[in-house]
Amino acid sequence: MTDYQSKYNIIDEKPPHNVPLKAQYKRGFAYYTMRERLPVILTQVIDQLSKDKEQIVNHFGEEAREELKHAIGEISKLKYELQTDKELNPIVSQLGDEKLWNDFIDSLGEQNSFYSACWLYTETYMYRRLNSIFENTSALKKLDYFQQQKHKALTNSYEAMGAVLQSIENFNQDAGNKDETEVGEFFRKMLKLNLWGNRCDLSITAGQDVKQDGDPFSLLAALDECIVSDHTVPVWECVKDLTHSGGHIVVDIINDNSGYELFTDLCLADFMIEHRLAQRINFNVKAIPWYISDVTPKDMQWTLDTLGDHENPLLSAFGKRLKSRFLSGELVLKEVHNFWTSPYEFCRMQDVCPALYEELSRSQLLIFKGDLNYRKLLGDFNFPYTTPFRDALRGFVPTSLCTLRTVKADLICGLQEGLSDKLDAKDDQWMVTGEYGVIQFVRK
């Protein structure tokens, strides 16, 4: 055992089943995240702030110059605490979530350091603490230190977005002659398109540019073998039954990444409204910059404006149609909720935030996007991989829900017996590459 391993109680093995994932297990992705990925992300924030200093001062005023210097020092301090497994310090904030956070930190007891606490808690803490540095300034409160990367994630993908919209338009042109089976088949394609949009995740690439190119629809059939748990049929059966019920159907999307993935979220929502599969789609986004590429209200507005003003007529028409749907109330950007940027797993929502739980329970379908939401659904608990999805939710079923997630962390559930062994034999890193995906569903 190295001095480093001994000092931070590192265990040279994979995380065992039926325990929370922690960075203490050297052969787990949590260890790699704490040791390599997160320090790189913080260093890149520092580098970007230093590079853009004059631009930031011009935008936020001369007062920002000194505050920027102080913020960089605080980020360096956070990086040191992370690398040396320090205890989690209280969050100093005026966002209204500081008591929620600090009560949670107090509840951790002795397991309250970056390596000893559950990975979900510590990685989430790092991003919350990072934002608190800027909240406690006068001039930089509204600075989004991840904005450039998020913008590139959209602008790098215009060609693919045009191809997606052309495929959807081709289907919609003859919509009146499409029967329910055809609409269902295309809806399932839309779910898969939306799933693979989750590959464009800047927190996994440590902020390096991501790009979706080619014609994503043409790739879907070839990618089917990479969906290791595919519940698109029961999702469609649920949606179809809802449409037959004649009620007012509300769907909530719990968003993940900006850029191309948000574009596919909007495509799915637009398709569902167009084909009367729902009367309203709600978008649930983050209150603050989060995991590099997560959607904030500002990102949503910028995306709508960028699409609406685009020179490509397909993108422009789509952007204008989306804005019209938001104005009519068919699409709704929900008021941001601090629970989405809390450390809590979703099975604790009903106790910690009963109002949000009740709000979600009034929806007919929840669509959870991405790896972090999946980790929160499972609570970063390393269930045996064949554990049924419903069991892994530990009672969190406020209404029917599904998750669209490309696999970027070493936890999963709902696999058929023996499948993980086959995938391990092909590539023992398959759970952290984003090459595989799940679409999993439980009905209320």
Residue pairs with C-beta under 8 A, 6 or more apart in sequence:
1 10
1 12
4 10
5 12
5 26
7 85
8 24
8 85
8 115
9 24
9 115
9 116
10 24
10 25
10 26
10 31
10 115
11 24
11 25
11 26
12 26
12 27
13 25
13 26
13 27
14 25
14 27
14 28
14 410
15 21
15 22
15 25
15 27
15 28
15 30
15 382
15 410
16 382
17 382
17 383
17 384
18 381
18 382
18 383
18 384
19 381
19 382
20 118
20 119
20 120
20 379
20 380
20 381
20 382
21 28
21 29
21 30
21 118
21 119
21 120
21 380
21 381
21 382
21 409
21 410
21 411
22 28
22 30
22 115
22 116
22 117
22 118
22 119
23 30
23 31
23 33
23 34
23 35
23 114
23 115
23 119
23 122
24 31
24 115
24 116
25 31
28 119
28 410
29 409
29 410
29 431
29 432
30 119
30 123
30 410
31 115
33 119
33 123
34 82
34 114
34 115
34 119
34 122
34 123
35 83
37 206
38 82
38 123
38 126
39 79
39 82
39 83
40 206
41 203
41 206
41 207
41 292
42 75
42 76
42 78
42 79
42 82
42 126
42 130
43 79
44 206
44 207
45 75
45 130
45 145
45 146
46 72
46 75
46 76
48 145
48 148
49 56
49 68
49 71
49 72
49 75
49 145
50 72
53 65
53 68
56 64
56 68
56 140
56 143
57 64
57 65
57 68
60 139
60 140
60 143
61 139
63 138
63 139
64 137
64 139
64 140
67 137
67 138
67 139
67 140
68 140
70 137
71 133
71 134
71 137
71 140
74 133
75 130
75 133
78 126
78 129
78 130
78 133
80 86
81 89
81 114
82 114
82 126
85 113
85 114
85 115
85 116
86 113
86 114
87 112
87 113
88 105
88 108
88 112
88 113
88 114
88 117
88 121
88 122
88 125
89 129
90 98
90 101
90 102
90 105
91 97
91 98
91 101
91 102
91 105
91 128
91 129
91 132
92 98
92 132
92 136
93 101
93 132
93 135
93 136
94 135
95 135
95 287
95 288
95 338
96 338
97 338
97 341
97 342
100 338
100 342
100 352
101 125
101 128
101 342
101 343
104 121
104 342
104 343
104 344
105 112
105 125
108 117
108 121
110 116
111 117
113 122
114 122
114 126
115 122
118 379
118 380
119 380
120 343
120 345
120 375
120 376
120 379
120 380
121 343
121 380
124 341
124 342
124 343
125 343
127 289
127 290
127 291
127 341
128 288
128 341
128 343
130 145
130 289
131 288
131 289
131 290
134 140
134 141
134 143
134 145
135 141
144 150
144 289
144 296
144 298
145 289
146 202
146 207
146 289
146 292
146 293
147 289
149 202
149 207
149 209
149 292
149 293
150 202
150 258
150 259
150 292
150 293
150 299
151 259
151 302
152 209
152 259
153 200
153 202
153 209
153 210
153 211
153 257
153 258
153 259
153 260
153 261
153 293
154 258
154 259
154 260
154 262
154 263
154 303
154 306
155 306
156 209
156 210
156 211
156 212
156 259
156 260
157 200
157 211
157 212
157 213
157 259
157 260
157 263
158 310
158 312
158 315
159 213
159 214
160 212
160 213
160 214
160 215
160 216
160 260
161 212
161 260
161 263
161 315
162 312
162 314
162 315
163 214
163 215
163 216
163 217
163 218
164 193
164 215
164 216
164 217
164 263
164 264
164 267
165 267
165 314
165 315
165 318
166 314
167 215
167 217
168 267
168 270
168 271
169 314
171 178
171 186
172 274
175 274
175 275
178 186
180 240
183 275
183 277
184 236
184 240
186 271
187 236
187 239
187 271
187 272
187 275
187 277
188 232
188 233
188 235
188 236
189 217
189 220
190 267
190 268
190 271
191 232
191 235
191 268
191 404
191 439
192 220
192 223
192 224
192 227
192 232
192 439
193 216
193 217
193 220
193 264
193 267
193 268
194 261
194 264
194 265
194 267
194 268
194 369
194 404
195 227
195 404
195 405
195 406
195 437
195 439
196 216
196 219
196 220
196 223
196 406
196 437
197 212
197 216
197 257
197 260
197 261
197 263
197 264
197 265
198 256
198 257
198 261
198 369
198 370
198 371
198 404
198 405
198 406
198 434
198 437
199 210
199 212
199 406
199 434
200 210
200 211
200 212
200 257
200 259
200 260
200 261
200 293
201 210
201 256
201 257
201 261
201 293
201 370
201 371
201 406
201 408
201 434
202 208
202 210
202 257
202 259
202 291
202 292
202 293
203 291
203 292
203 293
203 372
204 371
204 408
204 434
207 292
210 259
210 260
211 260
212 260
223 437
224 230
226 435
226 436
226 437
227 436
227 437
227 438
227 439
228 407
228 412
228 415
228 419
228 423
228 436
228 437
228 438
229 389
229 412
229 414
229 415
229 438
229 439
229 440
230 438
230 439
231 389
231 402
231 439
231 440
231 441
232 439
234 441
234 443
235 365
235 402
235 439
235 441
238 365
238 400
238 441
238 443
239 272
239 277
239 278
239 365
242 249
242 277
242 278
242 364
242 365
243 249
243 276
243 277
247 364
248 279
248 280
249 277
249 278
249 279
249 280
249 364
249 365
250 278
250 279
250 280
250 281
250 282
250 362
250 363
250 364
251 269
251 272
251 278
251 280
251 281
251 282
251 363
251 364
251 365
251 366
251 367
252 281
252 282
252 284
252 334
252 360
252 363
252 365
252 366
252 367
253 265
253 268
253 269
253 281
253 282
253 283
253 284
253 367
253 369
254 284
254 340
254 366
254 367
254 368
254 369
254 373
255 262
255 265
255 283
255 284
255 285
255 286
255 294
255 295
255 369
256 294
256 295
256 369
256 370
256 371
256 372
256 373
257 293
257 294
257 295
257 369
257 370
258 293
258 294
258 295
258 296
258 299
258 303
259 293
261 293
261 369
261 370
262 295
262 299
262 300
262 303
263 303
263 307
265 283
265 369
266 303
266 318
266 322
268 367
269 281
269 283
269 325
269 331
270 318
270 321
270 322
270 325
270 331
271 277
272 278
272 281
273 279
273 281
273 325
273 330
273 331
278 364
278 365
279 330
280 329
280 330
280 331
280 332
281 330
281 331
281 332
282 332
282 333
282 334
282 363
283 295
283 300
283 331
283 332
283 333
283 334
284 334
284 337
284 340
285 294
285 295
285 296
285 297
285 299
285 300
285 333
285 334
285 336
285 340
286 294
286 295
286 296
286 336
286 340
286 341
287 296
287 336
287 337
287 338
287 340
287 341
288 296
288 341
289 296
290 296
290 341
291 372
294 372
296 336
297 333
297 336
300 333
304 319
304 322
304 323
304 326
305 319
306 319
307 315
307 316
307 318
307 319
307 322
308 316
308 319
308 320
308 322
308 323
309 316
309 319
310 316
310 319
322 331
325 331
326 332
326 333
337 353
337 356
339 349
339 352
339 353
339 356
342 352
342 353
344 352
344 353
344 376
345 376
345 377
345 378
345 379
345 380
346 376
346 377
346 379
346 393
346 396
347 379
347 393
347 394
347 395
347 396
349 356
349 357
349 396
349 398
350 357
350 396
350 398
357 398
358 398
360 366
360 398
360 399
361 398
361 399
362 399
363 399
364 399
364 400
365 399
365 400
365 401
365 402
366 398
366 399
366 400
366 401
366 402
367 401
367 402
367 403
367 404
368 374
368 377
368 401
368 402
368 403
368 404
368 405
369 403
369 404
369 405
370 404
370 405
370 406
371 405
371 406
371 407
371 408
371 409
373 403
373 405
374 403
374 405
374 409
374 438
375 409
375 411
377 392
377 393
377 396
377 403
378 392
378 393
378 411
378 413
379 394
380 411
381 392
381 411
382 410
382 411
383 391
383 392
383 411
383 413
385 412
385 413
385 415
385 419
385 420
386 413
386 414
386 415
386 416
386 417
387 413
387 414
388 413
388 414
389 403
389 413
389 414
389 440
389 441
389 442
390 397
390 442
391 413
392 413
392 414
393 442
397 442
397 444
398 444
399 444
400 441
400 442
400 443
400 444
401 441
401 442
402 439
402 440
402 441
402 442
403 438
403 439
403 440
403 441
404 437
404 438
404 439
405 437
405 438
405 440
406 434
406 435
406 436
406 437
407 430
407 431
407 432
407 433
407 434
407 435
407 436
407 437
407 438
408 431
408 432
408 433
408 434
409 431
409 432
410 431
410 432
411 431
412 420
412 431
412 438
413 440
414 438
414 440
423 430
423 436
424 430
427 433
430 436
